[in-house]
Amino acid sequence: MQFTKIFAGAASVIALSAVAGHAADLTMRVGTVYQTTHTISQASAEFERLVEEKSDGAIEVEVFYAEELGSEREMAEMTRAGGLEMVLSGLPGTGAFVPQIEVMEAFYTYDSVEELAEVVRAIESDLNVFMEPQGFHLVGTMYQGPRNLLSTKPVRSFEDMQGLKLRIPQTPLFVALAQSWNATPTAISLGEVYTSLESGVIDAVEGTSETIVSSKFYENAGYLTLTQHNYYPQPMVVNKSWWDGLTDDQREVIETSAKEAGEYQLSLHKAADDAALQTMRDAGVEIIELDTEPFREPVLAAMDDYIKSKGDDVYAVYQKMLEVSAD
């Protein structure tokens, strides 16, 4: 019932935007959870520009930002059902229907966002093998990281994690992370984090500096611990049936634009991450650097068996990721 209401509301927004727009051979609606200042959103706007330019206006793109159409999971469900053409969505959305793709966010696997991009390019076809039977198709990727820990009380050692109410995306991989750290996993949507920090529903949230600043979470939490536990891709996912119905030329325009938008976002990421960290410093957030090994050890100890339990096909992709990242 809740999803039906959200779907109906989102459909109204989409319908109104379509009426207001000009006629095109093809209309493509894109949803993202991020604020317009985030590099993911900036690159989504660049994707819109590129598609419309490369198609000479034959393909019209409209991007909906900041959960305007619903949470990440709700937008992924809309995309799967055909109510939305594309969503920028990882584990909280697409991963709810394609749990195998959580392998791409394995913790402490990458040393940099550039290494992440290299690995994801190597496993892109594997991810589509997982996605396509569930009604999705991967056309491109954007990149984020590292994720760190923002909290309302200082975390200066691994022992400080005990019982900490940690907001996580609603996905088993992140539940396992919180449990490995002896924290209390609390799964809520990104849009609820600000007030949950303010009210005490959660003590902490893990995420990138850019997301923490663009969503203003740091206004309600004064400590950032540099755990650097995760670099992760942001898949650009379309409805598979819709994709199959496009012409070869339309698919080429969209894929090329997605690749270029991903490269554009990657070029913005480092400066944005550094600027976000400085914004927090200037606002009085204490940046806590510590030995990450006590955080790494319990996670890595559980990671191999956890991914192996997801099936031989998923574990084979994980091994491929480790080989590429080691080169």
N, C-alpha and C positions, 0 to 999 in steps of 0.2 A: 504494500500500500504506500509506504513512504517513497519507494523508488518511483511508483506510478505518478505520484504527485510531483516529484522532482522532474521526471521525464516530461510531464505535461507542461510544467513551468518553463523548462528549458526549450521545449518545442515552440512555445509562444515567443520566446526571445528570438529563436532562430527564424521563425516565420516572419516576425516583424522586420528583422534585418534584411531578409530576402526581398520583402516588398519594397523596402527603402532603397535597395541597391539597383544597379543597372543590369540589363540583360546580358548574359554571357552563355557560351555553349555549355559550360560546366561550372557549378558552384561547389566550393570545398570549404566546409566549416571545420575549424580547428579549436580544440579546447586545451587549456593549461591551467594549473593551479597557481602559477606564480604571478606576483605583482608585475606591473609594466616596467619597473625599473630593473628587474632581474635580467641577467644576460640570457637566460632561456627565453624570456619574453622578447627581449630585443632581437634575438636571432629568429624567433617566430615571426616577428614583423618583417625581418629580412627575407624569410622564406616566402611570405606573402608577396613582397615586392618582386622577388626573383621569379616566382611562378607566373605572376601577371605580366612581367616583362618578357620572359621567354616564350610565353604563349600568345603574345601580342593582344592580351586582354581576353582571349578566348576562355581562359580559366580564371574565375574570380575566387579569391581566398578571403575569408573573414576569420580573424582570430578572436576568441573569447578568453579573457584573462581572469586571474584571481578567483577561480572557482565560480565564475558567473553562471556556469551551467550545472554546478554541483561539485561534489568532491571528486578526487581522482578516480576512485572506484566507480562512482556513478557515471562519470564521463566515459570510462572504459566500457561499462555495460551499455551505454548509449551507442558507442562506436560498434561494439559487437552486434548490437541489435539493428544497426543501420540507421539510427537516428542522428548520428554525427559521423562525418567522414574520417576525421583524424583526431587523435588525442596524443599529447605528449605524456607518456605514462610508463612507469616502471612497476615495481613490485606491489605498491598499494592498489594499483588499478588493474593493468593488464595481468600482473602476476596473480591476481585473485582467480583468474580463469586459466592461466598458463603457469602453474607453480614451478615448472622446470626452469623458467628463466631467472629464478632467484640465484642461480649459480653465477650469473654475471656480476652480482654484488657481493661475492664472497669477501669476507673481511680480511684485512691485512694481506691482500693479494698484490696490490699495485703500490709502487713507490711515488708515482706522480700521475697527474691527469693525462699527460702525454703518453705514458705507458698504458694507461687505461684505454685511450683511443686506439693504440696499436693492437691491443688484445681484442677489443670489440670488433675491429675490422676483420680480424682473423676468424671470429666465431659468428659473424653476422648470418651466414647461411644456416648454421646450426640453430640459431635462435628462431629463424623462420620455420625450420622443421618443427619446432615446438609450437609456434604461434599459429601457423596456417590451419591446422585441423580444428582450432578453436575459433576460427572466424576473423583472425587478425593477419596483417601483413606488415612487416617492418620495412620502412622506406629510408630511414636514416636515424642518426643518433646525435644527441648532444651530451655534454660531459660536465660532471661536477665533482668537487672534492678539494681537500679532505673534509670529512665530517668530524666535528669535535663535540665536546660536551658543554652545554650552557646550563648553569644551575643557579638556584636561589641561595645555596649554601656552598662554601668552598669544597672542592674535591682535590685534595693535595696528595692523596695516596689511594691505592686500590681499596684499602679498608674503608674509605669514606663512601664507597659505593653501596655498602651494606644497607639494604632496605630503601634505597633512594627510589622515589616514584618517578620512573623514567618514561617520558613519552616516546613511543616508537610507532612507526608505520604498522598498520594492521597486517602483518605478514609473519609467518613462522620463523623465518631467518632472523628477524630482529627480536622476536621473543627469545630465541636461543642466545642472542647477544646479551640481552638484559640479564638473563638467567646466569650466563657465564660470568657476568660481573657482579652477581649477587644483588642486583637491583630488582625492583618490583616493576615488571613491564606494564605500561598503561597505554593501550592503543586508542588514540583519538585522531581525528582528521587534523590536517595542518591548520585549517581555519579556526580551530578551537584552542590552539596552543596559547595564544596571547592571553586570553582570559583565564585559562587553566593555570598558567604560571602566576597570574595576579591573585587568583582565589586560593591557591594552594592545592588544587586538585592534582597537580604534578609538581615535582621538585626540580625537574630537569628535562631538557630536550636535547637530542643529538641532531646535528645538521651542519651544513656548510656555513661559513661566516657570511657569505652573501645572502643566503636564505634567512639567517638569523637577523641580519640588518634590514633587508628589504621588507620583512614581515614585522620588524620592530620588537622581536622577542626580548632583545637585550634591555628594553625599557623596564622589564619586570624580573630580570635575573642579572645579578652582578658579577658572575664568575664564569670564565671560559677556560676549560681545561683542554689542553691540546693533546687529545688521545689519538688523533689522526688515524682512525680505525677503518675508514672506508672512502674509496673513490668509486664513483658509480656512474653508469650511463643513464641518459634520459631518452628512451626509445621514442621515435616518431612513428606511431602505429596507425594504420588505416584499416577500414573494414575490407575484408578479403573479397567479398562478393562485388562490392563497389569497384575495387581495384581490378578485378578480372573483367569487368565490363568496360574499362577504359580502352582507348586506342593505344597502339604502341607509342605514338608521338606524345600523347598525354602522359603516359607512364614515364617516358624519358624526361619530360619537362619536370615532373614532380620529383623523380629520383635525383636528377642532377641538382635541382634547387635544394632538396633536403641535404645532399652532401655538402653543397656550398654553404648553406646556413649553419650546418654543424661545424664546419671549419671556421666560419665567422665567429660563432659562439666560443669556440676553443681559443681563438685569438683574443677575445675579451676577458676570458675567465681569470687569468692570473692577476691582472691589474684590478679586476673587480674584487677578487678575494682579498688582495692586499689592502685595498681601500676600505673594505668592510671591516677588516681587523683593526685598522686605524680608527675608523668611526667608533668602534667599541672602546678602544683605549681612550679616545678623546671624551667619551661619555662617562668614563670612570669605571668601566668594567675591568676587573682584575684578570689579566691573562696569566694562566698558570701553566708553566712548562714543567714536565716531570718525566721520569723514566717510564716509557710506555710498555716495557717488557712485562710487568705484572698484569697489564691489561691484555697484552697479546697472547700470553701463554695459555690461559684457559680457553680463549676463543679458538686459537689454532689447534689446541688439543681436541676440541669438539668438532672442528670444521670438516676434517676429512671424513669421519664416520657419518656426520650429518648429511653431507652431499652424497656419499656412497649410498645412503639409505633412500635417496630419491630415484635410484635406478641406474643401470649400467650406462644408458645413453647420456644422462646428466653428468655422471662421474667422468665419462670420457671427455666431455666438453671442459670440465674442470681441469683435467690433466693437460688438455691442450692449452688452456689459459696459462697454467703454470709454466709450460714449456716456452710459450711465446714471451712471457714476462721475464723469464730467466735468460733469454738470448741477449 
